[in-house]
Amino acid sequence: MAARIGTETLRTAEELRRRLARLDGRGYKAYKSLQGAYDLGDFVLHLVHVQGDPFATPSRVHVWIPQRHAGFPEWSCRSEARAVGVAHLLARTFTEKARRISRPRGSGHSGLIEMDRPGQEVLPRTAVRLTAEGVEARFAVGLPAHGRRIAADEARALLLEDVPRIVRESLRFAAYDPETVRTFAEVNEDATWLRAQLPAWGLVAFVADGACLPRRSGVDERPLETGAVPFASPPSLRREVVLPSGRRLTGMGIPAGVTLIVGGGYHGKSTLLRALERGVYNHEPGDGREFVVTVPDAVKVRAEDGRSVAGVDLSPFIRNLPSGIDTRTFSTANASGSTSQAAAIQEALEVGTSLLLIDEDTAATNFMVRDRRMQRLVPGAQEPITPFIDRVRQLYETRGVSTILVVGSSGDFFDVADTVIKLHEYRVEDVTEAAREIARQLPSERMPAPDNPFQGPPVRRVPDPTSVSPQKGKRATYVRARGREMLQLGMAVIDLRAVEQLVHVAQTRAIGQALAYARRRYMDGRRTLPEIIAAVLADIERQGLDVLDPGGLLDLAGFRAQELAAALNRLRTLRVRVEPPT
């Protein structure tokens, strides 16, 4: 018999088996008659979208397990942070089980069972969600075929044997050691709480003692297995906290202001900064960075030769160009290193940040500092660039924006620093007083820029709706994530390689959908770029990521306003109208 849930007919497992038998040997498109929901006893299997060809994008399946069968205790989803932490564990286990259990069952994608594998960062995701009512999982399956003919026996084994086994071994509480589930719940909740306390403590970041910061490689974010030096905080910066779980934690608190990270090459400076840039996200237990947290709006900025810039006010850093171009509304299709870094800072300030993260290895040298000798040879009147060293304190004192800067080549920054941290063989020392004494003994004799351009409100940038088009051919909306670093919106391809705090392809996919959503809902030629970004994020906060994908056909992950703005700012077709500040 068929039951009904809400307005949707719920068919039985036996009916699915009979339907498959009738389809055997028919053309592949006949699979579409299977769309709908099926009661498989302890969970509901919903065939949401059926592919039209075995070589096409695989079919989309949703699974719903009510808590009476899932069995997750109340404490596992008592808070959103706990629920997201446990959902991360479930998604990781599902992907591992699917990879082991699924196998090729015919042509093309036949037999595939696939979900986006989570990375080390714990993100809210549409792939697996845990609530007090139950567990929902979304994934792809390749319905089997021989050639382009339905292989019913293989489909039955896929849908009524493989999928149920994976579901029962990954999405039920009984499949886990309870302490493992509790650890994922509590660690995620503790990290969320710890990050939220930073402003009240006067900090912009915290690095726990014992943390493992080095990664296995530049393309493997798992912790280094051997040879990693556990982090140990210097006594002058050590803080002790008690987390909501009751765990006591000590670690280094980095205060607000201007902080330098110094030391010899290969001694861990960039490794520490890398951990801090990823500290805007929580990390899974065992990652080594579970309690490395940074204020949630921190932005890593770098030079990015060749990127486009649309109507950005670069005048705090660049003015009086020989060409006479007005840098208060600067646009280019091919920015230099210094221009791109100035634009990245201004764009970060526009969307909102309280902390800039900069590594001199990826910065434009002429943008960062000009020493006294160069100032004497090329006087200020002949140099359009005001270096960052002359703006970094103004940013903090006027806008409250802190900076953490990795520097190994210029001691001139000692003059503007509040805190100086030295790394030697991955061990940390507070050398603030030593740096100040050196600055007193060896004055740089630089001539700082006298004015402060950050005192007034910034200009307002209003995107031109006609310059943001998700249309491609006859398709009103065409959005594709080409891995984590490339995003296609309509006919345009957005290069996100320099957006280093984007960590997962599901975020890139969600950002693409968010840009299309913003174009439909909020780009009206009146709203500013930050207003548009805020409106999109508010809708996601109220309605979840499904507001971007009502059909539930995509694996999406949570993202920040900063990355959404970064993608829009790198859209080469973007045009803006610049208005004076209000």
Secondary structure, DSSP 4 states (H G I P E B T S, - for coil): --EEETTEEEEEHHHHHHHHHHHTTSBGGGGGGG-EEEE-SSSEEEEEE--SSTTSSPEEEEEEEEHHHH---GGGGSSHHHHHHHHHHHHHHHHHHHHHH----SSTTTT-EE-PPP-SEE--BSSEEE-SSEEEEEEEE---EETTEE-HHHHHHIIIIIHHHHHHHHSSGGGS-HHHHHHHHHHHHHHHHHHHHTGGGTEEEEEETT----EEETTEEEEPSSSPPPP---GGGEEEEE-TTS-EEEEEEEESSEEEEEE-TTSSHHHHHHHHHHTTSEE-TTSS-TTEEE-TT-EE----TT--EEEE--TTTB---TT---GGGEEESS--HHHHHHHHHHHHHHH--SEEEEEGGGS-HHHH---HHHHHHS-GGG--B--GGGTHHHHHHHH--EEEEE-SS-GGGGGG-SEEEEEETTEEEE-HHHHHHHHHHS----------TTSSPPPEEEE-GGG----BTTBS--EEEETTTEEEETTEEEE-TT-TT---HHHHHHHHHHHHHHHHHT-SSSS-HHHHHHHHHHHHHHH-GGGG-TT--S--B---HHHHHHHHHT-TT--EEEE---
